[in-house]
Amino acid sequence: MILHVDANSFYASCERLFRPDLRNRPVVVLSNNDGIIIALTQEAKDIGLKRGDAYFKVKDFCESHGVEAFSSNYTLYADMSFRLNSIYALFAERCEIYSIDESFMYLPDLVNLEYTKFAWFLKKLVWQQTGIPVSVGIAPTKTLAKLCNKMAKKHGGVFNWNECDREETLKDYKVEDIWNIGRAKSAWLRQNGVMNAFSLAHFPLDRAKKHLTITGVNTILELNGKEAEFFVERIRSKNICSSRSFQKAVTNLAELKKAMTYFCSIAVRKLREEKQCCKSIYVTLGTAAPFDTDFDPEIHYFNGAGLRLSRPTSYLPAIVQSAEKLLESIYRPCYGYRKASVNLLELAEEDRSPSLFETEAEVQEKKYGRIMDCLMEVADSYGKDSLIMAGRASSRPDENWQLKRDLKSPHYTTDLSGLPEAT
């Protein structure tokens, strides 16, 4: 059996952990630059707030109704996610982390195992040890487990596929809410009379393969209780992007270079963690992205440039040097820039195997690799900004080009200085 465990209003629940005064009060969490509401508690939903609301439009409403707003605090959320999955791993044969707040637990099919009773035990244990409320869906396939988890939120927190009226449950579940059925597929299905999960479960497989691809076929099989997807390790990234919308407009090229160095360090860290190297780099810079609603080519500027390296690398100084050259080529002094990004492309697995006939370039690249390994070990022990590139002391995050997070809570679980003090 598969248990799908989902933390309820995860970001908002994390913010409540060290603020008991917020229990039973409406809480919302905002996106980057405090733009829109991305998470909210049931109390916030009950007064009319919705995910996707622009905060500047509802700010006065929130203040008048006692809503507590927080900037996104990803350090706190990531640490709490790790703690949740550490609990899941104690009981499951294996765990598959689907997202920061969702995981699949694979339990053995034992006749004497009462899955519903275990799910209630797990829900209580997670609450006791972390203070995070979770919902648990129980089913023989991942698609049904996801479906049951949504039903669990309406039935107290646990829902077992083997203990429900399956036909009625499927009929009450809208086709657009089914896992792996996106907007385009659901629109096509509705045009063809498929309105709910029950209708999709009885949809002809030959038509599904033609119009819904193999993913649609797998979904139908799983709705019928046949496991079609198997556990696979997370696939390495095909490209790695580090981008940022600046809090304030940046006009100075030197300031933009500092930001680009910082973005490169973030991207290279992920590149190294996946044991990959890149062959190409692409940099963008603009006053606004061309797909933004307020983009006007008469007053705004957006451009990008790419470069193919002579050989694949994960060496930060080499990547920074290339990114700066690209930045210089697209920079125009008469604009105030609000967005920038660096994208590492053509990724390949890093080759660390010894060779009898290594070229000088290969020897140098492996030397660079050992240097980067050392830098990452120092960063893991003393913080990601404890070592930076020589001559770039100001390449640490700057308030002018950092994200706007005026309402961010402390890193309670990862920074001693963030712990509340008893007075």
C-alpha positions in Angstrom: 0.0 0.0 0.0 1.0 3.6 -0.6 0.4 6.4 1.8 0.4 10.0 0.5 1.2 12.4 3.3 0.6 16.1 2.8 1.3 18.8 5.3 -1.7 21.1 5.6 -1.1 24.7 4.7 2.6 23.9 5.2 4.2 27.3 4.9 1.6 28.9 7.1 1.8 26.0 9.6 5.6 26.4 9.9 5.1 30.1 10.7 2.7 29.2 13.5 5.1 26.8 15.2 6.9 29.4 17.3 4.0 31.8 17.4 1.3 30.2 19.6 -0.6 33.5 19.6 -1.4 32.8 15.9 -3.3 29.6 16.6 -6.9 29.9 15.3 -5.9 33.3 13.7 -5.8 33.8 9.9 -2.2 33.6 8.5 -0.9 34.1 5.0 2.5 33.6 3.4 3.7 35.7 0.5 5.7 34.9 -2.6 9.1 36.4 -3.6 9.2 40.2 -3.2 6.0 39.9 -1.1 4.0 39.8 -4.2 1.1 37.4 -4.0 -0.4 35.0 -1.4 1.0 31.5 -1.9 -0.2 29.8 1.3 -2.9 30.5 3.8 -4.7 28.9 6.7 -8.3 27.8 6.7 -9.2 30.9 8.9 -7.8 33.1 6.1 -9.8 31.3 3.5 -13.0 31.6 5.6 -12.8 35.5 5.4 -12.5 35.4 1.6 -8.8 35.4 0.9 -7.5 33.2 -1.9 -4.2 31.8 -3.1 -2.9 34.1 -5.9 -4.3 37.3 -4.4 -1.9 40.3 -4.9 -0.9 41.4 -1.4 -0.9 45.1 -2.2 -4.5 44.8 -3.2 -5.6 43.0 0.0 -3.1 44.5 2.5 -5.7 46.9 4.1 -8.3 44.1 4.2 -5.7 41.8 6.0 -4.8 44.5 8.5 -8.5 45.3 9.3 -9.3 41.6 9.8 -6.3 40.7 12.0 -4.5 38.6 9.3 -0.8 37.9 10.0 1.3 38.1 6.9 4.8 36.6 6.4 7.4 36.7 3.7 8.5 33.3 2.5 11.1 31.8 4.8 12.4 28.8 2.7 15.2 28.0 5.2 12.7 27.3 7.9 10.4 25.4 5.5 13.2 23.2 4.1 14.3 22.2 7.6 10.8 21.3 8.8 10.3 19.3 5.6 13.5 17.3 6.4 12.1 16.6 9.9 8.8 15.4 8.6 10.5 13.0 6.1 12.8 11.7 8.9 9.7 10.6 10.7 8.2 9.0 7.6 11.4 7.1 7.0 11.1 5.3 10.3 8.1 3.3 9.2 8.2 3.0 5.4 10.1 0.5 3.3 11.0 3.6 1.2 9.9 7.2 0.9 9.6 9.3 -2.2 9.7 13.0 -1.6 7.3 14.5 -4.1 7.6 18.2 -3.0 8.6 20.2 0.1 5.3 19.3 1.8 4.3 16.0 0.2 5.7 12.5 0.3 4.8 9.0 -0.7 5.3 6.2 1.9 5.6 2.6 0.6 4.3 0.1 3.2 4.3 -3.7 2.8 1.0 -5.4 1.9 0.5 -7.2 5.2 -2.9 -8.8 6.0 -2.7 -7.9 9.7 -1.6 -4.3 9.2 -4.5 -1.9 9.9 -3.5 1.0 7.5 -6.2 3.4 8.7 -5.2 2.9 12.4 -1.5 3.4 11.4 -2.3 6.6 9.5 -4.0 8.1 12.5 -1.0 7.1 14.6 1.3 8.7 12.1 -0.8 11.9 12.0 -0.7 12.1 15.8 3.0 11.4 16.0 3.9 14.1 13.4 1.8 16.6 15.3 3.5 15.7 18.6 7.0 15.9 17.3 6.8 18.8 14.8 3.5 20.6 15.4 2.7 20.3 11.7 -0.8 19.0 10.8 -0.9 16.4 8.0 -3.4 14.6 5.9 -3.0 11.0 4.9 -4.4 9.2 1.8 -4.2 5.4 1.6 -4.4 3.5 -1.7 -2.7 0.8 -3.8 -1.5 3.4 -6.4 0.1 6.9 -6.3 -2.8 8.4 -8.3 -5.4 7.0 -6.0 -3.3 7.9 -2.9 -3.2 11.6 -4.1 -7.0 11.5 -4.7 -7.6 10.0 -1.2 -5.4 12.7 0.4 -7.7 15.4 -1.0 -10.7 13.4 0.3 -8.9 13.1 3.7 -8.9 16.9 4.1 -12.8 16.7 4.1 -12.9 13.6 6.4 -10.8 14.6 9.4 -7.4 13.9 8.0 -7.3 10.2 6.9 -9.0 8.5 4.0 -8.6 4.8 3.0 -9.4 3.7 -0.6 -10.3 0.2 0.7 -12.8 1.5 3.2 -14.9 3.9 1.0 -17.6 3.7 -1.7 -15.2 3.7 -4.6 -17.7 4.5 -7.3 -19.2 7.5 -5.4 -15.8 8.7 -4.5 -14.6 8.8 -8.1 -17.9 10.4 -9.3 -17.4 13.2 -6.7 -13.9 13.9 -7.9 -13.5 16.4 -10.8 -11.4 15.4 -13.7 -9.3 18.6 -13.5 -8.3 17.7 -10.0 -6.8 14.3 -10.9 -3.0 14.1 -10.6 -1.1 14.4 -14.0 -4.3 15.7 -15.7 -3.4 19.3 -16.6 -5.5 22.1 -17.9 -5.2 21.2 -21.6 -6.0 17.5 -21.0 -9.0 18.3 -18.7 -10.4 20.7 -21.2 -10.2 18.0 -24.0 -11.7 15.4 -21.6 -14.6 17.6 -20.7 -15.3 18.3 -24.4 -15.5 14.5 -24.8 -17.9 14.0 -21.9 -15.4 13.0 -19.2 -16.3 15.1 -16.2 -15.0 13.1 -13.2 -12.6 10.4 -12.2 -15.2 7.7 -12.6 -15.6 8.5 -16.3 -11.9 8.7 -16.8 -11.4 5.3 -15.1 -13.6 3.8 -17.8 -12.1 5.8 -20.7 -10.9 3.6 -23.6 -7.1 3.0 -23.4 -6.5 3.3 -27.1 -8.1 6.7 -27.3 -6.2 7.8 -24.1 -2.9 6.7 -25.7 -3.7 8.8 -28.8 -4.9 11.9 -27.1 -3.5 11.9 -23.6 -0.1 10.3 -24.2 1.4 7.5 -22.0 0.9 9.6 -18.9 -2.9 9.6 -19.5 -2.8 5.8 -19.9 -0.9 5.4 -16.7 -3.4 7.6 -14.9 -6.3 5.5 -16.1 -4.6 2.3 -15.1 -3.8 3.7 -11.6 -7.4 4.9 -11.2 -8.4 1.2 -11.7 -5.9 0.1 -8.9 -3.1 -1.1 -11.2 0.2 0.4 -10.3 1.7 1.9 -13.5 4.4 4.1 -12.2 7.4 2.7 -10.4 9.8 4.4 -8.0 12.7 6.0 -9.8 15.5 8.2 -8.4 15.2 11.9 -9.0 16.5 12.7 -12.5 19.3 15.1 -12.7 18.5 18.6 -13.9 18.7 19.3 -17.6 19.5 22.9 -16.9 20.0 25.0 -13.7 18.8 28.5 -13.5 19.4 31.1 -10.7 17.2 34.2 -11.2 16.0 37.1 -9.1 13.7 40.1 -9.2 15.4 42.9 -7.5 13.8 44.8 -4.6 15.0 48.1 -6.1 16.0 49.1 -9.6 19.8 48.6 -10.2 21.6 50.9 -12.6 25.3 50.4 -11.9 27.1 47.7 -13.9 29.4 46.9 -11.0 26.4 46.3 -8.8 24.9 44.0 -11.4 28.2 42.0 -11.5 28.0 41.5 -7.8 24.5 40.2 -8.2 25.5 37.9 -11.1 28.4 36.5 -9.0 26.0 35.6 -6.2 23.5 34.0 -8.7 26.4 32.0 -10.2 27.4 30.7 -6.8 23.9 29.5 -6.1 23.7 27.7 -9.5 27.1 26.2 -9.2 26.4 24.8 -5.8 23.4 22.9 -7.2 25.5 21.8 -10.1 28.1 20.4 -7.8 25.5 18.7 -5.6 24.3 16.8 -8.7 27.9 16.0 -9.7 27.4 17.7 -13.0 29.2 20.3 -15.1 28.0 22.7 -17.8 29.0 23.4 -21.3 27.0 26.6 -22.0 26.0 29.7 -20.1 23.1 32.0 -20.8 22.5 35.3 -19.0 19.4 37.6 -19.1 18.9 41.2 -17.9 15.9 43.4 -18.0 13.8 46.2 -16.5 11.0 43.7 -16.6 10.4 40.3 -18.2 8.9 40.5 -21.7 5.9 38.4 -20.6 5.0 40.7 -17.7 1.7 42.5 -18.0 3.3 45.9 -17.7 6.1 45.3 -20.3 6.2 48.1 -22.9 9.1 47.8 -25.4 9.1 51.6 -25.7 10.2 52.2 -22.2 11.5 48.8 -21.0 14.5 46.8 -22.0 15.2 43.0 -21.9 18.0 41.1 -23.5 20.0 37.9 -23.1 23.2 36.4 -24.4 24.8 32.9 -24.4 28.3 31.4 -24.6 29.5 27.9 -25.2 32.6 27.0 -23.1 35.7 25.4 -24.5 35.1 22.4 -22.2 32.5 21.4 -19.6 33.2 22.8 -16.1 31.8 23.3 -12.6 34.5 25.7 -11.6 32.9 28.8 -10.1 35.5 31.4 -11.1 35.4 30.3 -14.8 31.6 30.4 -14.8 31.5 33.8 -13.2 34.1 35.2 -15.6 32.0 34.0 -18.6 28.8 35.3 -17.0 30.3 38.8 -16.5 31.4 39.0 -20.1 27.9 38.1 -21.2 26.4 40.7 -18.8 28.7 43.4 -20.2 27.6 42.6 -23.7 23.9 43.2 -23.0 24.1 46.0 -20.4 22.8 49.4 -21.4 23.5 52.3 -19.0 20.3 54.2 -19.4 18.0 51.7 -17.6 17.1 50.7 -14.1 17.2 46.9 -14.0 14.8 44.8 -12.0 15.4 41.2 -13.2 18.5 39.1 -14.0 19.3 35.5 -14.3 22.1 33.0 -15.2 21.3 29.7 -16.8 23.7 26.7 -16.9 23.0 24.6 -20.0 24.2 21.4 -21.7 24.7 19.7 -18.4 26.7 16.4 -18.3 27.8 14.1 -15.6 31.1 15.1 -14.1 33.9 12.6 -14.9 36.2 12.0 -12.0 37.6 8.7 -13.1 41.4 8.5 -13.3 43.0 8.4 -16.7 46.5 7.1 -17.7 46.9 9.7 -20.5 45.4 12.9 -19.0 45.9 16.2 -20.8 47.0 19.3 -19.0 43.5 20.7 -19.2 42.0 17.6 -17.6 44.5 17.7 -14.8 43.7 21.4 -14.2 39.9 20.7 -14.3 40.3 18.0 -11.6 42.4 20.4 -9.5 39.5 22.9 -9.8 37.1 20.2 -8.8 39.0 19.5 -5.6 39.0 23.2 -4.8 35.3 23.4 -5.3 34.7 20.4 -3.1 36.7 22.1 -0.3 34.7 25.3 -0.8 31.4 23.4 -0.4 32.6 21.6 2.7 33.5 25.0 4.3 30.1 26.4 3.3 28.3 23.3 4.7 30.1 23.8 8.1 30.2 27.6 8.4 27.5 28.9 6.1 27.1 29.5 2.4 28.6 33.0 2.5 31.5 32.2 4.7 33.9 32.0 1.7 33.5 34.2 -1.4 35.7 34.9 -4.4 38.8 37.0 -3.8 38.3 40.7 -4.6 34.5 40.4 -4.3 33.9 41.0 -0.6 30.7 42.9 -1.6 29.3 40.0 -3.6 27.4 38.8 -0.6 23.6 39.5 -0.8 23.0 43.3 -1.1 19.7 44.8 0.1 19.3 46.6 -3.2 19.2 43.5 -5.3 18.0 41.0 -2.7 14.4 39.8 -2.6 12.0 42.1 -0.7 11.0 40.1 2.4 10.0 42.7 4.9 7.8 40.3 6.8 10.2 37.3 7.1 10.2 35.4 10.4 13.5 34.2 12.0 15.2 30.9 11.1 14.0 29.3 14.3 15.3 25.8 13.7 18.6 26.5 12.0 19.9 29.7 13.6 20.5 30.0 17.4 20.1 33.7 17.2 16.5 33.2 15.9 15.3 31.3 19.0 12.7 33.2 21.1 13.9 34.5 24.5 11.9 34.0 27.6 11.6 37.1 29.7 
